[in-house]
Amino acid sequence: MSVLNAAFTSKQILEKLSRLGITNRFDLLLHLPLRYEDETHLYPISDAPGGKAVQVEGQIIHNEVLSKPRRQLVFQVADGSGVLFVRLFNFYGSQRKAYTVGKRVRLLGEIRQGFYGVEMIHPKCRMVRKGDPLAESLTPVYPATVGLSQQTIRGLLEQLLGDYENKELFADTLPDSILAHYQLTGFKDSMMLLHKPPPCVSADLLQARTHPAWRRIKFDELLAQQLSMRLHYRQRRSRNAPELMAKNKLTKALLASLNFGLTNAQKKTLAEVSQDLVSPHPMQRLLQGDVGSGKTIVAALAALQVIENGYQVAIMAPTEILAEQHYRKLSAWLEPLGLSIAWLFGRQKKKQRSAALADIAAGKAMLAVGTHALFQEQVEFDRLGLTIIDEQHRFGVHQRLALSQKGKKNGFVPHQLMMSATPIPRTLSMSYYADLDVSVIDELPPGRTPVITKLIAESRRHEIIMRIRNVCHAGKQVYWVCPLIEESETLQLKTAMETYETLCQALSDLKIGLVHGRLQAQEKSAVMRLFQEGEIQLLVATTVIEVGVDVPNASLMVIEHAERMGLSQLHQLRGRIGRGTNAGICILMYQEPLSEIARTRLKIIFEHADGFEIARQDLNLRGPGEFLGVRQSGVPMLRFTDLDKDFDLLEAAQSVADEFLSKHPHLAQQHLQRWLGEKSEYLRV
């Protein structure tokens, strides 16, 4: 039995391979190098360049253990052109015996100028005989794990690459027409080159992952993702949904009752949603717009189109504060039109909950607003036609699916509208959200003045407190946002409780409230209501007020320890002010010293008001994994592609996906199976 076969039948080795994401031979083939070492060339010690890893060879002429300034093994290597000092700070007794005078060694490392002359610290070191052959290709360095050394991984791949009889493993899944059009190298050639690059190949191109072989692998990865998304999009289009014609009676009545008109962007997105609702296939649309762009009124008008056709609507929000905000706003808009609205949340009193559940089940409540409580088992809709999910990235795939399945009893899938105030950069929209139709509200309502952002060090806290007093005495209101509820020894952040007490003492002439996530729902609602009604002038809060809170009279926000928060969170919080006619001011209070990443974040939020630009820079800082949140559990993640640097490949993969599925369905299936396996069944909603 070969070593390779033994590896895939050994439970112990399989467990170690699975830690690296390797469960089969193709996974092993795709276990591509992190970097490469050049052991194909020997430099004379006297001519070896500094600043990069080089290989030299020579004879040990001296060996000793020094104890100062710290214990280290030092030996000198001579090759006739010069002498090199080698230092090992972490060494075993066996190494001291091995590296004795007269032994010949080959060293790979970076040469630098030391106290006694040129030296290498902890180089890769092995014993050789004079004339031993050099490597014929660059040496790949792979991601490894405990119990699987580089040597073991290289050995397994050496066997795999030599298994030419396994034609399926190396077969090209792309037709010649695509290879020629995008000037892509063959799959087998690309794999051989990446695992065993010859000396003539540019190590810089390999390291930067811009070599044609790397581009082929990235294109394949992107194409697999696009195929998966297109298949699931088609799958949804094959299902049935209610055809909900625009009757415009209730929608016209609501528009006539508003004290504002829709922006052109709102009209455009509403038309896109309205057209989807007429379709016999379930809408799957993402409505995105910056903070304050007016997504809620678009959602309300879409809901009315559904209700006019005799179907119910469910609106789900991630927090009770946001859900209640929606409930109050929608009640004010829709109850005058004769509609009954139900309100469901986790810690609701049993009597209220039972009444809401009964109204929803009987079809009396045409609109249900709530939190995660909406998709619980006991919630039954009479005729659910549309689900609206706010801040959709806060919900997982299965949660969205559970809500949409509430419409199953009528034999169809409800339409689904997802909303996000966290703008999605174009690269993410084209890749991770390619299964959705996307509408963008790209303008703010008239009269909205951009919020002025100020960066102020924590040492100037007393000045900020004086400013708060002046603002409140002028009849305006203020938020003071704290990141934690209780003391954390590791982060040493001020707490909301402590801040509240301090501000109560410093500003005893003001009415101050406190709201945080651990308050009971009723207490939280009571405090927020008093703030909205102007009874509280200064609200000390944790980030529970991040989304949905709308108090037009609030013109100043202080965000404490802003350096600890993410860009998206800072932008969301900042959007809570300046919602009236006066310009809002957001003070980002930070504590020095600032880390480099914190300094960069604060600079971005200070310089930019456009949520899309902030999101783009946030993506560059954090990468897609963190940015996508729980959606990553439903979309195949990219391993090799950098969306920013490889945007041309993303465009190519997107443009070819539909044609590839239509003209080459068998190859498309092979391609998906190769890259995603069972993961291609991810997207259910």
Order of alpha helices (4+ residues) and beta strands (2+ residues): alpha-alpha-alpha-beta-beta-beta-beta-alpha-beta-beta-beta-beta-beta-alpha-alpha-alpha-alpha-alpha-alpha-alpha-alpha-beta-alpha-beta-alpha-beta-alpha-beta-beta-alpha-beta-alpha-beta-beta-alpha-beta-alpha-beta-alpha-beta-beta-alpha-beta-alpha-alpha-alpha-alpha-alpha
